[in-house]
Amino acid sequence: MTDSKESYQELSAKLGIAEKDIPLLRQAFVHRSYCHENGGDSNERLEFLGDSVLSLTISEYLYKNYPQKSEGELSKWRASLVNSEKLATIARELDLGRFLLLGTGEERSGGRKRSSLLADVMEALIAVVYLVSGIEKAREFVVELWHPHIEALRDSKRPLDAKTMLQEVLQRKGETPK
């Protein structure tokens, strides 16, 4: 991807981010490997903030919309919705990999498609929406993107994650994980 202001204008328009905030939007896509080669700030601090905004938003949404669920069930649902795998899936749905700014080594090794980097970008993008538009817009952004995944959980009968599945199988046998 070309690193230019124009590269992010279409995305900023979709997200309702003002032109003056495009530099912050661009930062959401800057991997530390790019910074090592080109200077500047990476998206790591944005990831930190976005993780919290996402967790709060999903927790609040589940709490309000599923009053019949216990704390344990809500925790399992949140864990299956707020993890690297889900973040990367949603980043792929949005084709965010094309916006990544990577160092030469990361680019050559397929970093643009790497789940961990896509998850980081998704968290950073949530932070940008929060910082430039506030918590309400960030909530709307997250809920809109996560809603199909929440609905799929609601309709699913399978265990939510590998750890839970292992614990449930072992508990049925009277064992505990070691």
C-alpha positions as CSV (number, residue, x, y, z in Angstrom):
1,M,0.0,0.0,0.0
2,T,1.2,3.5,-0.7
3,D,1.7,5.5,2.4
4,S,-0.1,8.7,1.6
5,K,-2.9,10.8,3.0
6,E,-5.1,9.8,0.0
7,S,-4.6,6.2,0.9
8,Y,-6.7,6.7,4.1
9,Q,-9.3,9.2,2.8
10,E,-11.7,6.5,1.7
11,L,-11.4,4.6,5.0
12,S,-11.8,7.8,7.0
13,A,-14.9,8.7,5.1
14,K,-16.4,5.3,5.8
15,L,-15.6,5.7,9.5
16,G,-16.8,9.3,9.8
17,I,-13.3,10.5,10.7
18,A,-12.5,14.0,9.8
19,E,-9.6,14.9,7.4
20,K,-7.7,16.5,10.3
21,D,-7.6,13.2,12.1
22,I,-6.2,11.1,9.2
23,P,-2.7,11.2,10.8
24,L,-4.1,9.4,13.8
25,L,-6.0,7.0,11.6
26,R,-2.7,6.3,9.7
27,Q,-1.0,5.6,13.0
28,A,-3.4,2.8,13.7
29,F,-1.8,0.9,10.8
30,V,1.8,1.5,11.7
31,H,3.6,-1.6,12.9
32,R,6.7,-1.2,15.0
33,S,8.8,-2.8,12.2
34,Y,7.9,0.1,10.0
35,C,9.0,2.6,12.8
36,H,12.4,0.9,13.1
37,E,13.0,1.6,9.5
38,N,11.2,4.9,9.1
39,G,10.8,6.5,12.5
40,G,7.6,7.7,14.0
41,D,5.1,6.1,16.4
42,S,3.6,2.6,16.1
43,N,0.1,1.6,16.8
44,E,0.9,-0.1,20.1
45,R,-0.5,2.6,22.4
46,L,-3.7,2.7,20.3
47,E,-3.9,-1.1,20.6
48,F,-3.8,-0.7,24.4
49,L,-6.7,1.7,24.5
50,G,-8.7,-0.1,21.8
51,D,-8.5,-3.4,23.8
52,S,-10.2,-1.7,26.7
53,V,-12.9,0.1,24.7
54,L,-13.7,-3.2,22.9
55,S,-13.9,-5.2,26.2
56,L,-16.1,-2.6,27.9
57,T,-18.4,-2.3,24.8
58,I,-18.9,-6.0,24.4
59,S,-19.3,-6.6,28.2
60,E,-21.9,-3.8,28.4
61,Y,-23.7,-5.1,25.3
62,L,-23.9,-8.6,26.5
63,Y,-25.0,-7.5,30.0
64,K,-27.8,-5.4,28.7
65,N,-29.0,-7.7,25.9
66,Y,-28.8,-11.1,27.6
67,P,-30.2,-10.6,31.1
68,Q,-30.9,-14.4,31.4
69,K,-27.2,-15.3,31.1
70,S,-25.2,-15.9,34.2
71,E,-21.9,-14.2,34.9
72,G,-20.0,-17.3,33.9
73,E,-21.9,-17.6,30.6
74,L,-21.3,-13.9,29.9
75,S,-17.6,-14.3,30.6
76,K,-17.4,-17.2,28.1
77,W,-19.2,-15.2,25.5
78,R,-17.0,-12.2,26.0
79,A,-13.9,-14.4,25.8
80,S,-15.0,-15.8,22.5
81,L,-15.8,-12.3,21.1
82,V,-12.8,-10.4,22.5
83,N,-9.8,-12.4,21.4
84,S,-7.1,-12.2,18.7
85,E,-8.9,-14.7,16.4
86,K,-12.1,-12.7,16.4
87,L,-10.3,-9.4,15.9
88,A,-8.3,-10.8,13.0
89,T,-11.5,-12.2,11.4
90,I,-13.2,-8.8,11.6
91,A,-10.1,-7.0,10.3
92,R,-10.1,-9.4,7.3
93,E,-13.8,-8.7,6.7
94,L,-12.8,-5.0,6.5
95,D,-9.7,-5.8,4.4
96,L,-7.6,-3.8,6.8
97,G,-4.4,-5.7,5.9
98,R,-4.0,-3.5,2.8
99,F,-3.5,-0.4,4.9
100,L,-0.8,-1.9,7.1
101,L,2.6,-0.1,7.1
102,L,5.2,-2.8,7.7
103,G,9.0,-3.0,7.8
104,T,10.7,-4.9,4.9
105,G,11.1,-8.1,6.9
106,E,7.5,-8.2,8.1
107,E,6.3,-7.4,4.6
108,R,8.4,-10.3,3.1
109,S,7.2,-12.7,5.7
110,G,3.5,-12.2,5.0
111,G,2.8,-9.9,7.9
112,R,0.0,-8.2,6.0
113,K,-2.0,-11.4,6.5
114,R,-0.8,-12.4,9.9
115,S,-3.6,-12.7,12.4
116,S,-1.8,-11.2,15.3
117,L,-1.0,-8.0,13.3
118,L,-4.5,-7.8,12.0
119,A,-5.9,-8.1,15.5
120,D,-3.6,-5.3,16.7
121,V,-4.8,-3.1,13.9
122,M,-8.4,-3.7,14.7
123,E,-7.8,-2.7,18.3
124,A,-5.9,0.4,17.3
125,L,-8.7,1.3,14.9
126,I,-11.3,1.0,17.7
127,A,-9.2,3.4,19.7
128,V,-9.0,5.9,16.9
129,V,-12.8,5.9,16.5
130,Y,-13.1,6.4,20.3
131,L,-10.5,9.2,20.4
132,V,-11.9,11.2,17.5
133,S,-15.7,10.5,17.9
134,G,-16.3,9.5,21.5
135,I,-17.5,6.5,23.4
136,E,-21.0,6.4,21.8
137,K,-19.6,6.3,18.2
138,A,-17.0,3.7,19.3
139,R,-19.8,1.6,20.8
140,E,-21.8,1.8,17.6
141,F,-18.8,0.9,15.5
142,V,-18.0,-2.2,17.7
143,V,-21.6,-3.4,18.0
144,E,-22.2,-3.1,14.2
145,L,-19.1,-5.1,13.4
146,W,-19.5,-7.7,16.2
147,H,-23.3,-8.1,15.9
148,P,-23.2,-11.0,13.4
149,H,-20.6,-12.8,15.6
150,I,-22.8,-12.3,18.7
151,E,-25.8,-13.7,16.8
152,A,-23.8,-16.7,15.7
153,L,-22.8,-17.3,19.3
154,R,-26.4,-17.1,20.4
155,D,-27.4,-19.7,17.9
156,S,-24.5,-22.0,18.5
157,K,-24.7,-25.1,20.6
158,R,-20.9,-25.9,20.5
159,P,-18.4,-24.9,23.3
160,L,-17.1,-21.4,22.9
161,D,-13.3,-22.0,23.0
162,A,-10.8,-24.8,23.2
163,K,-10.0,-24.2,26.9
164,T,-13.7,-24.4,27.8
165,M,-14.2,-27.5,25.7
166,L,-11.2,-29.3,27.4
167,Q,-12.4,-28.3,30.8
168,E,-15.9,-29.6,30.1
169,V,-14.7,-32.9,28.7
170,L,-12.4,-33.5,31.7
171,Q,-15.0,-32.5,34.2
172,R,-17.4,-35.1,32.7
173,K,-14.7,-37.7,33.3
174,G,-14.1,-36.4,36.9
175,E,-10.7,-35.0,36.0
176,T,-9.1,-31.6,36.1
177,P,-6.7,-30.1,33.6
178,K,-3.0,-30.3,34.5
